[in-house]
Amino acid sequence: MADYILRATAAKGQIRAFAATTKDTVEAARAAHNTSPVATAALGRLLTAGAMMGVMMKGEEDLLTLKIQGDGPIGGLTVTADAKGRVKGYVFNPSVLLPPNEKGKLDVGGALGLGVLSVIKDMGLKEPYVGQTILVTGEIAEDLTYYFASSEQTPSSVALGVLMNGENTVRQAGGFILQMMPGASEEVIGRLEEKLGEIVSVTAMLDEGKTPETILGDVLGEFGLEIREKIPAQFYCNCTKRRVEKALISIGKKEIQEMIQDGKPIEINCHFCSRHYVFSVEELKEIFNKAAR
């Protein structure tokens, strides 16, 4: 089953919902960065959230960036998503290893520690929108629930999960975001809270073979669920050698000249997808000439 995101409404527009299955996306990130199980779980949760929050944006060129910086051994995470279901990201310390938490689960909260979640939305305006909240638990779903309530004044329920195989590949990944719209009745809010209290973890549901459609049906079926759109999701990085060359030009002639004087090719790696780009001395000379113009 290829990854995708559902956009839906329920209770005659009082609830909006997003649900995603992201196993292939998270596995692509794990393979690109060779992440440990707990790093895969952390990055996978944030990639899943980023993919769903990306399609919330209205403009085709809009970009969303989620950053977490913590004092735990993982250091932090960065994820970038667009409005088309494409997402990429990386972990500061991809090889971090921790024992399971008290529930026997991968200890994402312990890996992140205390810190800050930043949500940056670039919508083509002079300045991007930046919202920040503290990490409440470091488990990411709860932190985003708190972000939506405190920074966007939108009561929300966020569920995210990554389940690993024994050989450190991704078995399941996905999640959902449910949001109450302005004017939602107390009756709908109360009943939805009851329904959410009845459900098991999102990874357990995915591992049972449930799809985003059936997961939303379980939670929102009695509210008159209406699925509006199904959007493909994928791990996608738009880096190219040309883009890296532009970045080299921007660092300035002095630095490029020093690279040329070293007389050796240089290798630049993309943070987001770990692709390697090699520039020969001759290519560096051409870049220097472009920088000098």
C-alpha positions in Angstrom: 0.0 0.0 0.0 1.6 3.3 -1.1 1.6 6.1 1.4 -1.2 8.6 1.4 -3.0 11.3 3.4 -6.7 11.6 3.8 -8.4 15.0 4.3 -11.9 14.7 5.8 -14.7 16.4 7.7 -17.3 15.2 10.2 -20.2 16.5 12.3 -21.4 18.8 9.4 -18.0 20.6 9.3 -17.6 20.9 13.1 -14.6 18.5 12.9 -11.8 18.4 10.3 -9.6 15.4 10.1 -6.4 14.2 8.5 -5.1 10.6 8.6 -2.0 9.1 7.0 -0.1 5.9 6.4 3.6 6.6 6.0 5.5 3.3 6.2 7.4 3.8 2.9 8.2 7.4 3.7 9.6 6.6 7.1 11.5 3.6 5.8 13.1 5.8 3.0 14.2 8.3 5.7 15.6 5.4 7.8 17.6 4.0 4.9 18.9 7.4 3.9 20.1 8.3 7.3 20.8 4.8 8.8 18.9 5.8 11.9 18.7 3.7 15.1 15.3 2.4 16.1 14.6 5.3 18.6 15.8 7.9 16.1 13.6 6.3 13.4 10.6 6.5 15.7 11.2 10.1 16.5 11.9 11.1 12.9 9.0 9.0 11.6 6.5 10.6 13.9 7.6 14.1 12.9 7.7 13.2 9.2 4.1 11.9 9.5 3.0 15.0 11.3 4.8 17.2 8.8 3.1 15.5 5.9 -0.4 16.0 7.3 0.3 19.6 8.4 1.8 20.3 5.0 -1.4 19.5 3.2 -3.2 21.8 5.6 -1.5 24.8 3.8 -3.4 26.5 1.1 -0.8 27.7 -1.4 1.0 25.2 -3.7 4.3 26.9 -3.0 3.8 27.1 0.7 6.4 25.3 2.8 6.2 24.0 6.4 9.2 23.3 8.6 9.0 21.5 12.0 12.0 21.8 14.3 12.6 20.2 17.6 15.6 21.1 19.7 16.1 19.2 23.0 18.7 18.6 25.6 18.5 14.8 25.2 21.0 12.6 23.3 19.2 12.9 20.0 19.9 16.6 19.9 17.0 17.5 17.6 15.1 16.9 14.4 14.2 19.0 11.4 11.4 18.2 8.9 10.2 20.1 5.9 6.9 19.5 4.0 5.0 21.0 1.2 1.3 21.1 0.3 1.6 18.1 -2.0 2.3 15.4 0.6 6.1 15.6 0.0 8.2 15.5 3.1 11.9 15.2 4.1 13.8 15.4 7.3 16.9 14.5 9.4 18.0 13.7 12.9 20.9 15.5 14.6 22.2 12.3 16.1 20.9 9.4 14.0 22.8 6.6 15.9 21.4 7.4 19.4 20.6 4.2 21.4 18.4 4.1 24.6 16.8 1.3 26.6 12.9 1.1 26.3 10.8 3.4 28.5 8.7 2.1 31.4 6.0 1.0 29.0 8.5 -1.1 27.0 8.3 1.3 24.0 11.0 3.1 22.2 11.9 6.1 24.4 11.4 9.0 22.1 10.7 11.4 25.0 13.9 10.4 26.7 15.9 10.8 23.5 14.6 14.4 23.0 14.6 15.5 26.7 13.5 19.1 27.5 13.3 21.5 24.6 11.4 23.6 22.1 9.1 22.8 19.2 9.1 25.3 16.4 6.6 25.4 13.5 7.6 27.7 10.6 5.2 28.4 7.8 6.6 30.0 4.7 3.6 31.3 2.7 5.4 33.7 0.4 5.0 36.7 2.6 7.8 39.0 3.7 8.4 37.0 6.9 7.4 33.4 7.6 5.0 32.6 10.5 6.9 31.1 13.4 5.1 29.4 16.4 7.0 28.0 19.3 6.0 25.9 22.3 7.9 23.9 24.9 8.1 20.1 24.6 5.4 18.8 27.0 6.5 15.2 26.9 8.9 14.9 24.0 6.7 12.1 22.5 5.9 14.6 19.6 2.1 13.8 19.3 1.3 15.4 22.7 3.7 18.3 21.9 1.9 19.0 18.7 -1.5 18.8 20.4 -0.2 21.4 22.9 1.1 23.5 20.0 -2.2 23.6 18.2 -4.1 24.6 21.4 -1.6 27.2 22.6 -0.3 28.8 19.3 -3.2 28.3 16.9 -6.0 28.2 19.4 -7.4 25.1 17.7 -8.4 22.2 20.1 -6.8 19.1 18.4 -6.0 15.5 19.0 -2.8 14.2 17.4 -1.8 10.6 17.2 1.5 9.4 15.7 3.3 6.1 15.7 6.1 4.1 14.2 6.5 0.3 14.7 9.8 -1.3 14.0 10.7 -4.8 12.8 13.4 -6.8 14.7 15.9 -6.1 11.9 15.5 -2.3 12.2 13.2 -1.8 9.3 9.9 0.1 9.5 6.9 -2.2 10.0 4.2 0.4 10.3 3.9 4.2 10.5 1.1 6.7 10.4 -1.1 8.9 12.4 -4.1 11.3 12.5 -4.9 14.9 13.4 -8.4 15.7 14.5 -9.4 19.4 15.0 -12.5 21.1 16.3 -13.7 24.0 14.2 -14.9 27.3 15.6 -18.5 26.9 16.9 -18.3 23.2 17.5 -21.0 22.2 20.0 -20.2 20.9 23.5 -22.1 17.7 22.7 -19.8 16.9 19.7 -16.7 17.8 21.7 -17.7 15.6 24.6 -18.6 12.6 22.5 -15.4 12.9 20.4 -13.4 12.9 23.6 -15.2 9.7 24.7 -14.4 8.1 21.3 -10.8 9.0 21.5 -10.6 7.4 24.9 -11.7 4.1 23.5 -9.2 3.7 20.7 -5.9 1.8 20.9 -2.6 3.1 19.5 -2.4 4.1 15.9 0.4 1.6 15.2 -1.7 -1.2 16.7 -4.5 -0.3 14.4 -2.3 -0.2 11.3 -0.7 -3.5 12.3 -4.2 -5.0 12.4 -4.5 -4.1 8.8 -6.6 -0.9 9.3 -6.2 1.9 6.7 -6.5 5.6 7.3 -10.1 5.2 6.0 -11.1 2.6 8.6 -9.2 4.4 11.4 -11.2 7.6 10.7 -14.3 5.5 10.4 -13.7 4.0 13.8 -13.3 7.4 15.4 -15.6 9.6 13.4 -18.1 7.2 11.7 -21.0 8.1 14.0 -20.4 11.8 13.3 -21.1 11.5 9.5 -17.5 11.2 8.2 -17.0 12.7 4.8 -13.6 12.0 3.1 -12.8 15.0 0.9 -9.4 14.1 -0.6 -6.7 11.4 -0.9 -3.2 12.8 -1.4 -0.1 10.7 -2.1 2.7 11.0 0.4 6.4 10.4 -0.1 9.8 11.1 1.2 11.1 13.6 -1.3 14.2 15.8 -1.5 14.6 18.5 -4.2 18.3 18.8 -3.8 20.4 18.8 -7.1 24.0 19.5 -7.9 22.9 22.8 -9.4 21.2 23.8 -6.1 24.4 22.9 -4.2 26.4 24.9 -6.6 24.3 28.0 -5.9 24.9 27.4 -2.2 28.6 27.3 -2.8 28.5 30.5 -4.8 26.7 32.2 -1.8 29.6 31.4 0.6 31.9 33.9 -1.1 35.0 34.0 -3.3 37.5 33.8 -0.5 36.2 30.4 0.8 36.0 29.0 -2.8 39.5 30.2 -3.5 40.8 28.4 -0.5 39.1 25.2 -1.7 40.8 25.6 -5.1 44.2 26.1 -3.5 43.8 22.9 -1.6 43.9 21.2 -5.0 41.4 18.4 -4.0 37.8 17.7 -5.0 35.3 18.6 -2.3 32.3 16.5 -1.3 29.1 18.0 0.0 26.3 16.0 1.6 22.6 16.9 1.7 21.3 17.0 5.3 17.9 15.9 4.3 18.6 12.9 2.1 22.3 12.1 2.5 23.1 12.4 -1.2 26.7 13.1 -2.0 27.8 15.8 -4.4 31.4 15.9 -5.6 33.0 19.0 -7.1 36.3 18.8 -8.9 38.9 21.5 -8.8 37.9 22.5 -12.3 34.3 22.8 -11.3 35.3 24.9 -8.3 37.2 27.2 -10.6 34.0 27.7 -12.7 32.0 28.3 -9.5 34.6 30.9 -8.4 34.3 32.7 -11.8 30.5 32.8 -11.3 30.9 34.1 -7.8 33.2 36.8 -9.1 30.6 38.2 -11.5 
